[in-house]
Amino acid sequence: MNGVAATGGALDDSGPVVAGGMVFVNSGYAFMGGMPRNVLLAFTVDGR
């Protein structure tokens, strides 16, 4: 959406966070064989 290239990894850490009408999920957890890298995914219902 924002045009920044990113590469996420394993979704094997803490759960998503809901705040301010958005859902935030981190991707990239290099523990116990998980795929490293870091991306913060942010979702909204209305796309803003």
N, C-alpha and C positions, 0 to 999 in steps of 0.2 A: 504494500500500500504506500509506504513512504519512499520507495525506490532504493533503499539501502540493501545491498546484497548481504545475506546472512545464511549461516548454516547451523541448524540446531543439532542436537544430539539426543541422548536417551532422556525419556521422561520418567525418571526414577528417583525423584527427590520429594520434597514436600508437595502438598496438593495445591490446587489453584487458589487464588485470592480473589474475592469479590469486593469491589470498592467503587463508589462513585458511579454506579451503573455500568461498570466494566468488569470483565473477568480477565485476570492476568495469570499466565502460566509460564514458568521458566523451562527451558529445554537445554540440556547439556549437563550431564552428571557423570563424571569419570570415576565412579567408585564401583568396585566389584565387577569390573568388565563393562560398565556402561560407556556409551559413546560420548566423548567429551565435545565441547564447543559450547557457546553460550548465545542464546537468543531469548529475548523476552517477548512473548506473544501476548497481544492485548486484543480482546474481542468486545464488541458492543452489539446491541440489538439493532440500533439505527445507523450504524456505520460511521459515527462521528467520534 
